[in-house]
Amino acid sequence: MSISALAILGVAAAMILALVMARPVRRTHPGRFRRRLARPRLKPMSRSEAEQYLAQWAVISGRFVESPGEATAGARDLLDTVATARGLPTASPEVRAHALKALFPGHAEAAPGLHAAAEQAAAGNADVESLRQAMLAGRALLRELVAAPPRVPDVAPVSQRKAAVPGRRVPPQRSATLHP
């Protein structure tokens, strides 16, 4: 094969690869294109962090009877903190709500509902039942957000681990040195 034929094949292969690897584009209006937002990726969270956030939610929800407005605002802030810790966008509540909707479609209205309820409570024109419903939806979303993979195991640093644990499976590459 000649060098020019190889060059043409190489350029054609590069163009096909570029088309395959390009981000999907969706037509929204005649003549206009919009990039499709990628599904957000969650940062890892350890089990101890998850338990800490759930314990904070329990404290906040325990204050609901005495002060529903303050508890709703605290729940909104905790949900925002957990979403930030998991790596969701922080640009605006609408962008974050879109990311949460993409990840947890069953709880799509929980975050905006909790934000709206907290704002109504701050303005003084929210009834307790709407605040309660927003708290319940927020709790369900928080549980999903905390439990969603990826998870990282809680492990001790290498310097604090025991050398051998009874009943622990030894990887195959090391087992040859342990058996006679």
Backbone as ProteinMPNN parsed JSONL, in Angstrom:
{"seq_chain_A": "MSISALAILGVAAAMILALVMARPVRRTHPGRFRRRLARPRLKPMSRSEAEQYLAQWAVISGRFVESPGEATAGARDLLDTVATARGLPTASPEVRAHALKALFPGHAEAAPGLHAAAEQAAAGNADVESLRQAMLAGRALLRELVAAPPRVPDVAPVSQRKAAVPGRRVPPQRSATLHP", "coords_chain_A": {"N_chain_A": [[0.842, -1.166, 0.0], [0.467, 2.257, -0.697], [1.995, 5.24, 0.643], [0.377, 7.489, 0.551], [-2.183, 6.354, 0.409], [-2.311, 5.115, 2.911], [-2.224, 7.407, 4.496], [-4.647, 8.633, 3.827], [-6.469, 6.69, 4.742], [-5.825, 6.81, 7.471], [-6.623, 9.443, 8.133], [-9.354, 9.234, 7.607], [-10.067, 7.296, 9.508], [-9.49, 8.722, 11.851], [-11.387, 10.776, 11.665], [-13.796, 9.334, 11.83], [-13.51, 8.261, 14.393], [-13.493, 10.653, 15.86], [-16.122, 11.521, 15.419], [-17.561, 9.492, 16.674], [-16.692, 9.727, 19.327], [-17.533, 12.255, 20.027], [-19.444, 14.578, 22.026], [-22.92, 14.078, 22.615], [-25.329, 15.924, 20.76], [-28.284, 17.77, 20.835], [-31.113, 18.743, 19.013], [-32.928, 21.608, 19.673], [-34.479, 23.636, 18.709], [-35.418, 24.739, 15.466], [-32.488, 25.122, 13.709], [-31.018, 25.627, 15.977], [-28.818, 24.28, 18.385], [-28.264, 22.272, 21.267], [-26.163, 21.275, 23.873], [-26.321, 18.142, 25.397], [-26.76, 17.65, 28.789], [-24.458, 15.962, 30.734], [-24.869, 13.057, 32.775], [-24.589, 13.649, 36.173], [-21.756, 12.808, 38.218], [-21.263, 11.114, 41.244], [-19.313, 11.899, 44.081], [-17.232, 9.798, 46.113], [-18.381, 8.525, 49.312], [-17.843, 7.827, 52.668], [-18.995, 5.272, 54.956], [-19.111, 6.165, 57.583], [-19.288, 8.947, 57.266], [-21.786, 9.077, 55.997], [-23.447, 8.08, 58.036], [-23.082, 10.105, 59.893], [-24.282, 12.324, 58.618], [-26.927, 11.387, 58.501], [-27.474, 11.249, 61.226], [-27.354, 13.956, 61.872], [-29.594, 14.784, 60.45], [-31.579, 13.535, 61.965], [-31.439, 14.986, 64.345], [-32.197, 17.513, 63.447], [-34.806, 16.995, 62.462], [-35.981, 16.305, 64.857], [-36.295, 18.76, 66.067], [-38.446, 19.782, 64.778], [-41.066, 19.813, 65.818], [-41.06, 21.813, 67.789], [-40.12, 24.058, 66.38], [-41.014, 24.469, 63.389], [-40.342, 25.973, 61.062], [-37.613, 26.726, 61.376], [-36.5, 24.171, 61.512], [-37.059, 23.216, 58.957], [-35.534, 24.968, 57.398], [-33.005, 24.263, 58.35], [-32.938, 21.606, 57.477], [-32.957, 21.996, 54.717], [-30.47, 23.273, 54.424], [-28.754, 21.214, 55.303], [-29.26, 19.247, 53.363], [-28.256, 20.59, 51.127], [-25.562, 20.701, 51.909], [-24.844, 17.974, 51.93], [-25.273, 17.354, 49.239], [-23.325, 18.974, 48.072], [-21.06, 17.815, 49.202], [-21.149, 15.371, 47.909], [-20.452, 16.133, 45.4], [-22.159, 17.433, 43.604], [-23.347, 19.977, 41.305], [-22.915, 23.434, 42.189], [-23.769, 25.813, 41.199], [-26.365, 27.015, 40.979], [-29.592, 26.758, 42.601], [-31.396, 25.687, 40.748], [-29.803, 24.363, 38.84], [-28.64, 22.448, 40.473], [-30.96, 21.093, 41.256], [-31.685, 20.011, 38.798], [-29.557, 18.224, 38.408], [-29.968, 16.497, 40.586], [-32.439, 15.494, 39.838], [-31.717, 14.067, 37.58], [-30.168, 12.055, 38.718], [-31.791, 10.913, 40.724], [-34.681, 10.253, 39.863], [-37.148, 9.636, 41.044], [-37.345, 11.267, 43.209], [-37.547, 13.883, 42.364], [-38.75, 16.367, 42.907], [-38.152, 16.941, 45.524], [-35.905, 18.463, 46.543], [-36.301, 21.131, 45.372], [-38.826, 21.555, 46.5], [-38.286, 21.528, 49.243], [-36.626, 23.758, 49.426], [-38.454, 25.773, 48.63], [-40.37, 25.533, 50.679], [-38.831, 26.227, 52.921], [-38.292, 28.904, 52.305], [-40.902, 29.958, 52.301], [-41.522, 29.535, 54.985], [-39.663, 31.231, 56.186], [-40.689, 33.635, 55.323], [-42.998, 33.609, 56.708], [-45.462, 32.621, 55.906], [-46.246, 29.897, 55.689], [-47.881, 26.798, 56.054], [-47.951, 24.269, 58.597], [-48.365, 21.661, 57.717], [-47.552, 21.642, 55.002], [-44.858, 22.146, 55.374], [-44.165, 19.839, 56.765], [-44.63, 17.862, 54.823], [-42.676, 18.619, 52.969], [-40.384, 18.147, 54.485], [-40.541, 15.352, 54.788], [-40.243, 14.495, 52.118], [-37.711, 15.543, 51.657], [-36.209, 14.047, 53.482], [-36.373, 11.472, 52.371], [-35.006, 11.914, 49.949], [-32.489, 12.64, 50.971], [-31.696, 10.233, 52.187], [-31.461, 8.592, 49.921], [-29.451, 9.982, 48.548], [-27.297, 9.791, 50.292], [-26.953, 7.036, 50.419], [-26.346, 6.296, 47.845], [-24.183, 4.771, 45.413], [-20.89, 5.848, 44.342], [-19.257, 4.148, 47.011], [-16.902, 4.373, 49.624], [-14.838, 2.236, 51.472], [-14.536, 2.148, 55.045], [-11.449, 2.145, 56.199], [-8.557, 1.331, 58.086], [-5.432, 3.115, 58.312], [-2.542, 1.815, 56.57], [-0.401, 1.412, 58.287], [-1.64, 0.816, 60.688], [-2.977, -1.552, 60.393], [-3.427, -5.064, 60.995], [-1.037, -7.639, 60.451], [-1.756, -10.29, 59.677], [-4.937, -11.711, 59.44], [-7.004, -14.015, 60.996], [-8.818, -16.347, 59.044], [-8.961, -14.757, 56.854], [-8.868, -14.382, 53.397], [-6.159, -15.158, 51.357], [-4.531, -13.479, 48.746], [-4.005, -14.984, 45.459], [-1.395, -14.598, 44.335], [0.239, -14.36, 46.527], [-0.124, -16.624, 47.974], [1.507, -18.773, 47.349], [3.899, -18.441, 48.728], [3.161, -18.887, 51.334], [2.393, -21.518, 51.705], [3.892, -24.77, 52.105]], "CA_chain_A": [[0.0, 0.0, 0.0], [1.296, 3.459, -0.779], [1.957, 6.136, 1.802], [-0.79, 8.373, 0.431], [-3.364, 5.568, 0.749], [-2.287, 4.987, 4.374], [-2.566, 8.707, 5.069], [-6.087, 8.824, 3.64], [-7.127, 5.793, 5.691], [-5.603, 7.34, 8.812], [-7.481, 10.614, 8.306], [-10.733, 8.743, 7.672], [-10.239, 6.653, 10.815], [-9.508, 9.779, 12.863], [-12.672, 11.473, 11.569], [-14.824, 8.438, 12.36], [-13.296, 8.219, 15.838], [-13.936, 11.937, 16.41], [-17.579, 11.537, 15.396], [-18.054, 8.551, 17.677], [-16.338, 10.198, 20.663], [-18.085, 13.589, 20.279], [-20.571, 14.641, 22.945], [-24.179, 14.135, 21.88], [-25.946, 17.234, 20.596], [-29.708, 17.596, 20.585], [-31.733, 19.893, 18.384], [-34.012, 22.099, 20.509], [-35.268, 24.549, 17.901], [-34.81, 24.732, 14.132], [-31.279, 25.933, 13.582], [-30.312, 25.758, 17.256], [-28.411, 23.031, 18.997], [-27.945, 22.377, 22.688], [-25.434, 20.107, 24.366], [-27.016, 17.379, 26.417], [-26.016, 17.622, 30.043], [-24.049, 14.628, 31.144], [-25.36, 12.652, 34.087], [-23.556, 13.978, 37.153], [-21.113, 11.703, 38.928], [-21.186, 11.339, 42.683], [-18.04, 11.638, 44.749], [-17.389, 8.747, 47.124], [-18.682, 8.91, 50.689], [-17.647, 6.689, 53.569], [-20.151, 4.908, 55.777], [-19.148, 7.024, 58.78], [-19.834, 10.248, 56.838], [-23.214, 8.888, 55.757], [-24.11, 7.974, 59.335], [-23.035, 11.428, 60.518], [-25.32, 13.149, 57.998], [-28.234, 10.885, 58.928], [-27.648, 11.659, 62.628], [-27.68, 15.387, 61.841], [-30.986, 14.898, 60.028], [-32.415, 13.143, 63.098], [-31.467, 16.121, 65.274], [-32.991, 18.58, 62.815], [-36.22, 16.61, 62.432], [-36.458, 16.327, 66.243], [-36.655, 20.143, 66.405], [-39.565, 20.211, 63.939], [-42.268, 20.053, 66.624], [-40.923, 23.096, 68.472], [-39.89, 25.154, 65.448], [-41.057, 23.874, 62.053], [-39.652, 26.81, 60.073], [-36.166, 26.591, 61.558], [-36.129, 22.801, 61.172], [-37.097, 23.11, 57.498], [-34.344, 25.666, 56.893], [-31.853, 23.423, 58.679], [-32.978, 20.444, 56.582], [-32.523, 22.48, 53.398], [-29.017, 23.498, 54.483], [-28.09, 19.915, 55.387], [-29.365, 18.618, 52.042], [-27.277, 21.286, 50.274], [-24.228, 20.29, 52.345], [-24.612, 16.605, 51.466], [-25.164, 17.404, 47.782], [-22.004, 19.535, 47.777], [-20.067, 16.792, 49.566], [-21.184, 14.314, 46.892], [-19.915, 16.67, 44.152], [-23.168, 17.964, 42.693], [-23.05, 21.368, 40.962], [-23.339, 24.438, 43.164], [-23.982, 27.072, 40.494], [-27.656, 27.568, 41.38], [-30.513, 25.697, 43.038], [-32.019, 25.06, 39.582], [-28.834, 23.426, 38.264], [-28.539, 21.334, 41.418], [-32.205, 20.325, 41.159], [-31.605, 19.239, 37.554], [-28.63, 17.113, 38.646], [-30.646, 15.547, 41.479], [-33.49, 14.844, 39.056], [-31.071, 13.089, 36.705], [-29.692, 10.936, 39.528], [-32.873, 10.323, 41.514], [-35.917, 10.757, 39.26], [-38.283, 9.448, 41.94], [-37.333, 12.333, 44.222], [-37.211, 15.063, 41.573], [-39.279, 17.617, 43.467], [-37.852, 17.049, 46.952], [-35.015, 19.592, 46.831], [-36.981, 22.412, 45.16], [-39.915, 21.682, 47.462], [-37.707, 21.879, 50.543], [-36.191, 25.154, 49.318], [-39.64, 26.63, 48.627], [-40.975, 25.49, 52.015], [-37.992, 27.01, 53.833], [-38.5, 30.323, 51.984], [-42.232, 30.317, 52.793], [-41.445, 29.582, 56.443], [-38.943, 32.447, 56.543], [-41.598, 34.757, 55.074], [-44.068, 33.516, 57.693], [-46.755, 32.259, 55.319], [-46.274, 28.469, 55.382], [-48.582, 26.002, 57.054], [-47.131, 23.2, 59.151], [-48.509, 20.456, 56.912], [-46.694, 21.742, 53.817], [-43.486, 21.992, 55.866], [-43.996, 18.422, 57.095], [-44.517, 17.134, 53.557], [-41.365, 18.943, 52.401], [-39.388, 17.445, 55.301], [-40.601, 13.927, 54.459], [-39.632, 14.328, 50.796], [-36.285, 15.818, 51.827], [-35.593, 12.905, 54.162], [-36.244, 10.384, 51.397], [-33.923, 12.281, 49.035], [-31.23, 12.569, 51.708], [-31.34, 8.814, 52.331], [-30.997, 8.122, 48.612], [-28.196, 10.66, 48.224], [-26.253, 9.246, 51.16], [-26.763, 5.612, 50.149], [-26.001, 6.049, 46.437], [-22.768, 4.479, 45.152], [-19.833, 4.987, 44.858], [-18.956, 4.183, 48.438], [-15.536, 4.003, 49.965], [-14.858, 1.534, 52.753], [-13.802, 2.729, 56.17], [-10.3, 1.29, 56.466], [-7.488, 1.94, 58.871], [-4.201, 3.281, 57.541], [-1.747, 0.595, 56.435], [0.451, 1.254, 59.459], [-2.418, 0.351, 61.825], [-3.592, -2.838, 60.093], [-2.721, -6.255, 61.447], [-0.361, -8.328, 59.349], [-2.549, -11.423, 59.22], [-6.196, -11.85, 60.136], [-7.488, -15.394, 60.814], [-9.976, -16.481, 58.176], [-8.862, -13.84, 55.727], [-8.41, -15.034, 52.181], [-4.885, -14.647, 50.878], [-4.552, -13.404, 47.284], [-3.267, -16.093, 44.848], [0.017, -14.347, 44.089], [0.973, -14.468, 47.779], [-0.375, -17.902, 48.62], [2.599, -19.72, 47.093], [4.923, -18.272, 49.731], [2.676, -19.274, 52.645], [2.235, -22.962, 51.763], [5.142, -25.476, 51.791]], "C_chain_A": [[0.891, 1.235, 0.0], [1.098, 4.324, 0.466], [0.741, 7.047, 1.737], [-2.082, 7.626, 0.771], [-3.448, 5.364, 2.259], [-2.676, 6.29, 5.052], [-4.059, 8.962, 4.961], [-6.871, 7.934, 4.599], [-6.981, 6.294, 7.128], [-6.494, 8.536, 9.103], [-8.937, 10.176, 8.425], [-11.008, 8.083, 9.027], [-10.303, 7.69, 11.924], [-10.831, 10.526, 12.844], [-13.8, 10.611, 12.127], [-14.715, 8.359, 13.877], [-13.769, 9.514, 16.487], [-15.458, 12.025, 16.433], [-18.173, 10.627, 16.458], [-17.833, 9.096, 19.087], [-16.948, 11.559, 21.001], [-19.25, 13.504, 21.244], [-21.867, 14.73, 22.155], [-24.755, 15.542, 21.863], [-27.404, 17.0, 20.23], [-30.273, 18.886, 20.001], [-32.901, 20.329, 19.262], [-34.968, 22.978, 19.722], [-34.656, 24.54, 16.515], [-33.613, 25.674, 14.057], [-30.487, 26.081, 14.863], [-29.987, 24.377, 17.804], [-28.08, 23.282, 20.457], [-27.209, 21.116, 23.09], [-26.25, 19.445, 25.457], [-26.156, 17.342, 27.663], [-25.694, 16.18, 30.402], [-24.632, 14.32, 32.515], [-24.26, 12.926, 35.107], [-23.006, 12.731, 37.831], [-20.997, 12.072, 40.396], [-19.787, 11.047, 43.186], [-18.268, 10.555, 45.797], [-17.679, 9.316, 48.508], [-18.524, 7.668, 51.561], [-18.911, 6.439, 54.386], [-20.25, 5.81, 57.004], [-19.669, 8.422, 58.432], [-21.337, 10.152, 56.641], [-23.978, 8.824, 57.079], [-24.131, 9.318, 60.057], [-24.119, 12.34, 59.937], [-26.716, 12.69, 58.413], [-28.512, 11.247, 60.385], [-27.983, 13.145, 62.701], [-29.13, 15.591, 61.414], [-31.918, 14.548, 61.185], [-32.53, 14.282, 64.111], [-32.359, 17.231, 64.723], [-34.477, 18.218, 62.83], [-36.809, 16.551, 63.843], [-36.865, 17.733, 66.686], [-37.889, 20.62, 65.652], [-40.794, 20.566, 64.769], [-42.212, 21.429, 67.276], [-40.832, 24.261, 67.496], [-39.853, 24.609, 64.011], [-40.287, 24.67, 60.998], [-38.141, 26.674, 60.158], [-35.695, 25.187, 61.189], [-36.109, 22.615, 59.651], [-35.896, 23.8, 56.877], [-33.074, 24.861, 57.174], [-31.777, 22.195, 57.788], [-32.521, 20.835, 55.185], [-31.013, 22.664, 53.365], [-28.25, 22.176, 54.544], [-28.135, 19.196, 54.038], [-28.387, 19.268, 51.057], [-25.854, 20.868, 50.625], [-23.892, 18.896, 51.832], [-24.454, 16.588, 49.946], [-23.809, 17.972, 47.362], [-20.915, 18.523, 48.088], [-20.028, 15.672, 48.543], [-20.759, 14.829, 45.518], [-20.94, 17.173, 43.167], [-22.899, 19.447, 42.444], [-23.635, 22.347, 41.974], [-23.68, 25.771, 42.513], [-25.285, 27.754, 40.921], [-28.544, 26.428, 41.86], [-31.172, 24.979, 41.862], [-31.091, 24.027, 38.949], [-28.689, 22.211, 39.167], [-29.79, 20.463, 41.36], [-32.216, 19.475, 39.893], [-30.688, 18.027, 37.73], [-29.267, 16.061, 39.549], [-31.746, 14.795, 40.74], [-32.903, 13.78, 38.133], [-30.631, 11.856, 37.486], [-30.82, 10.184, 40.221], [-34.223, 10.797, 40.984], [-37.149, 10.588, 40.149], [-38.409, 10.54, 42.993], [-37.052, 13.686, 43.575], [-37.644, 16.37, 42.232], [-38.92, 17.819, 44.937], [-37.002, 18.274, 47.268], [-35.685, 20.934, 46.548], [-38.128, 22.631, 46.142], [-39.417, 22.086, 48.842], [-37.226, 23.325, 50.538], [-37.392, 26.103, 49.37], [-40.295, 26.676, 50.003], [-40.168, 26.307, 53.006], [-38.16, 28.506, 53.569], [-39.868, 30.793, 52.466], [-42.235, 30.424, 54.313], [-40.723, 30.836, 56.902], [-39.817, 33.677, 56.344], [-42.781, 34.742, 56.039], [-45.411, 33.125, 57.124], [-46.797, 30.794, 54.878], [-47.051, 27.742, 56.476], [-47.716, 24.799, 57.427], [-47.212, 21.936, 58.299], [-47.643, 20.504, 55.659], [-45.224, 21.608, 54.212], [-43.195, 20.526, 56.18], [-43.817, 17.586, 55.83], [-43.154, 17.382, 52.899], [-40.251, 18.23, 53.169], [-39.375, 15.949, 54.97], [-39.952, 13.655, 53.097], [-38.124, 14.557, 50.868], [-35.56, 14.673, 52.507], [-35.387, 11.739, 53.204], [-35.112, 10.673, 50.416], [-32.577, 12.182, 49.728], [-30.777, 11.123, 51.867], [-30.829, 8.238, 51.013], [-29.631, 8.702, 48.27], [-27.038, 10.101, 49.04], [-25.945, 7.794, 50.802], [-26.304, 5.315, 48.731], [-24.52, 5.733, 46.291], [-22.14, 5.652, 44.415], [-19.602, 5.211, 46.342], [-17.493, 3.833, 48.615], [-15.573, 3.315, 51.313], [-14.105, 2.317, 53.816], [-12.663, 1.77, 56.501], [-9.282, 2.068, 57.274], [-6.276, 2.151, 57.976], [-3.375, 1.999, 57.57], [-0.903, 0.355, 57.683], [-0.303, 0.697, 60.662], [-3.08, -1.003, 61.581], [-2.751, -3.985, 60.631], [-2.14, -6.976, 60.241], [-1.199, -9.475, 58.815], [-3.793, -11.524, 60.078], [-6.685, -13.273, 59.909], [-8.76, -15.407, 59.974], [-9.955, -15.569, 56.969], [-8.271, -14.56, 54.529], [-7.133, -14.36, 51.699], [-4.93, -14.598, 49.36], [-3.673, -14.482, 46.664], [-1.785, -15.814, 44.651], [0.848, -14.461, 45.364], [0.844, -15.849, 48.415], [0.75, -18.904, 48.412], [3.682, -19.615, 48.148], [4.484, -18.742, 51.1], [2.549, -20.787, 52.799], [3.535, -23.646, 51.409], [5.11, -26.17, 50.454]], "O_chain_A": [[1.949, 1.246, 0.63], [0.148, 4.143, 1.228], [0.137, 7.345, 2.767], [-2.987, 8.212, 1.365], [-4.536, 5.431, 2.83], [-3.376, 6.284, 6.064], [-4.674, 9.455, 5.906], [-7.842, 8.387, 5.205], [-7.926, 6.206, 7.912], [-7.058, 8.641, 10.191], [-9.672, 10.698, 9.262], [-12.067, 8.293, 9.618], [-11.1, 7.546, 12.851], [-11.35, 10.879, 13.903], [-14.672, 11.121, 12.831], [-15.731, 8.388, 14.572], [-14.382, 9.48, 17.554], [-16.024, 12.559, 17.388], [-19.184, 10.966, 17.073], [-18.697, 8.942, 19.95], [-16.886, 11.98, 22.156], [-19.961, 12.5, 21.29], [-21.908, 15.397, 21.121], [-24.67, 16.264, 22.857], [-27.718, 16.134, 19.413], [-29.942, 19.983, 20.451], [-33.775, 19.519, 19.569], [-36.153, 23.051, 20.049], [-33.446, 24.345, 16.4], [-33.729, 26.872, 14.314], [-29.378, 26.615, 14.837], [-30.777, 23.44, 17.696], [-27.666, 24.379, 20.831], [-27.588, 20.014, 22.693], [-26.8, 20.113, 26.332], [-24.964, 17.039, 27.599], [-26.557, 15.303, 30.372], [-24.858, 15.224, 33.319], [-23.125, 12.486, 34.928], [-23.707, 11.732, 37.993], [-20.671, 13.208, 40.74], [-19.153, 10.076, 42.774], [-19.378, 10.413, 46.311], [-17.281, 10.434, 48.834], [-19.017, 6.592, 51.222], [-19.782, 7.303, 54.485], [-21.349, 6.178, 57.418], [-20.41, 9.017, 59.215], [-22.081, 11.037, 57.064], [-25.033, 9.443, 57.222], [-25.094, 9.632, 60.757], [-24.798, 13.048, 60.681], [-27.593, 13.519, 58.65], [-29.656, 11.521, 60.746], [-28.814, 13.549, 63.514], [-29.82, 16.462, 61.945], [-32.946, 15.201, 61.365], [-33.603, 14.512, 64.67], [-33.171, 17.81, 65.445], [-35.313, 19.053, 63.176], [-38.016, 16.73, 64.01], [-37.692, 17.881, 67.586], [-38.338, 21.747, 65.862], [-41.493, 21.528, 64.45], [-43.218, 22.137, 67.31], [-41.394, 25.328, 67.744], [-38.779, 24.322, 63.483], [-39.645, 24.079, 60.13], [-37.465, 26.525, 59.14], [-34.616, 25.025, 60.619], [-35.235, 21.929, 59.122], [-35.3, 23.28, 55.934], [-32.178, 24.79, 56.333], [-30.689, 21.782, 57.386], [-31.782, 20.092, 54.539], [-30.351, 22.265, 52.407], [-27.208, 22.037, 53.904], [-27.141, 18.599, 53.624], [-27.764, 18.577, 50.25], [-25.024, 20.699, 49.732], [-22.783, 18.66, 51.352], [-23.591, 15.882, 49.423], [-23.212, 17.496, 46.397], [-19.956, 18.383, 47.329], [-18.972, 15.077, 48.327], [-20.707, 14.053, 44.563], [-20.624, 17.33, 41.988], [-22.287, 20.11, 43.282], [-24.704, 22.118, 42.539], [-23.864, 26.765, 43.215], [-25.292, 28.955, 41.193], [-28.281, 25.264, 41.56], [-31.476, 23.79, 41.96], [-31.532, 22.943, 38.566], [-28.622, 21.079, 38.688], [-29.696, 19.237, 41.41], [-32.702, 18.344, 39.909], [-31.001, 16.934, 37.258], [-29.122, 14.864, 39.304], [-31.965, 13.607, 40.979], [-33.505, 12.727, 37.923], [-30.711, 10.738, 36.978], [-30.8, 8.956, 40.294], [-34.851, 11.66, 41.597], [-38.107, 11.347, 40.007], [-39.468, 10.709, 43.596], [-36.393, 14.537, 44.173], [-36.949, 17.379, 42.11], [-39.36, 18.8, 45.537], [-37.341, 19.044, 48.167], [-35.647, 21.813, 47.408], [-38.377, 23.759, 46.569], [-40.05, 22.89, 49.527], [-37.394, 24.041, 51.526], [-37.357, 27.116, 50.069], [-40.73, 27.739, 50.447], [-40.739, 27.007, 53.842], [-38.17, 29.298, 54.512], [-39.991, 31.902, 52.986], [-42.884, 31.31, 54.87], [-41.116, 31.447, 57.896], [-39.712, 34.647, 57.094], [-43.486, 35.742, 56.176], [-46.425, 33.283, 57.805], [-47.326, 30.485, 53.811], [-46.899, 28.031, 57.663], [-46.856, 24.375, 56.655], [-46.223, 21.214, 58.173], [-47.053, 19.489, 55.291], [-44.433, 21.023, 53.472], [-42.105, 20.031, 55.895], [-42.955, 16.708, 55.775], [-42.553, 16.464, 52.34], [-39.284, 17.763, 52.568], [-38.305, 15.347, 54.881], [-39.198, 12.693, 52.947], [-37.352, 13.851, 50.22], [-34.424, 14.359, 52.154], [-34.341, 11.091, 53.227], [-34.338, 9.775, 50.086], [-31.615, 11.691, 49.137], [-29.596, 10.823, 51.698], [-29.863, 7.475, 51.002], [-28.759, 7.998, 47.762], [-25.926, 9.957, 48.531], [-24.791, 7.371, 50.877], [-25.908, 4.187, 48.44], [-23.685, 6.345, 46.958], [-22.91, 6.442, 43.869], [-19.737, 6.323, 46.851], [-16.925, 3.074, 47.829], [-16.277, 3.77, 52.215], [-13.162, 3.05, 53.521], [-12.905, 0.686, 57.033], [-9.163, 3.288, 57.163], [-6.109, 1.44, 56.984], [-3.501, 1.194, 58.493], [-0.713, -0.791, 58.09], [0.322, 0.155, 61.574], [-3.693, -1.55, 62.497], [-1.527, -3.891, 60.713], [-2.696, -6.922, 59.144], [-1.337, -9.615, 57.6], [-3.718, -11.435, 61.304], [-6.779, -13.712, 58.763], [-9.658, -14.587, 60.167], [-10.866, -15.619, 56.142], [-7.275, -15.272, 54.656], [-7.049, -13.133, 51.644], [-5.328, -15.579, 48.733], [-2.679, -14.872, 47.276], [-0.978, -16.734, 44.791], [2.063, -14.645, 45.28], [1.624, -16.199, 49.301], [0.924, -19.805, 49.233], [4.336, -20.616, 48.444], [5.329, -18.979, 51.962], [2.592, -21.291, 53.922], [4.239, -23.184, 50.511], [6.092, -26.801, 50.063]]}, "name": "protein", "num_of_chains": 1, "seq": "MSISALAILGVAAAMILALVMARPVRRTHPGRFRRRLARPRLKPMSRSEAEQYLAQWAVISGRFVESPGEATAGARDLLDTVATARGLPTASPEVRAHALKALFPGHAEAAPGLHAAAEQAAAGNADVESLRQAMLAGRALLRELVAAPPRVPDVAPVSQRKAAVPGRRVPPQRSATLHP"}
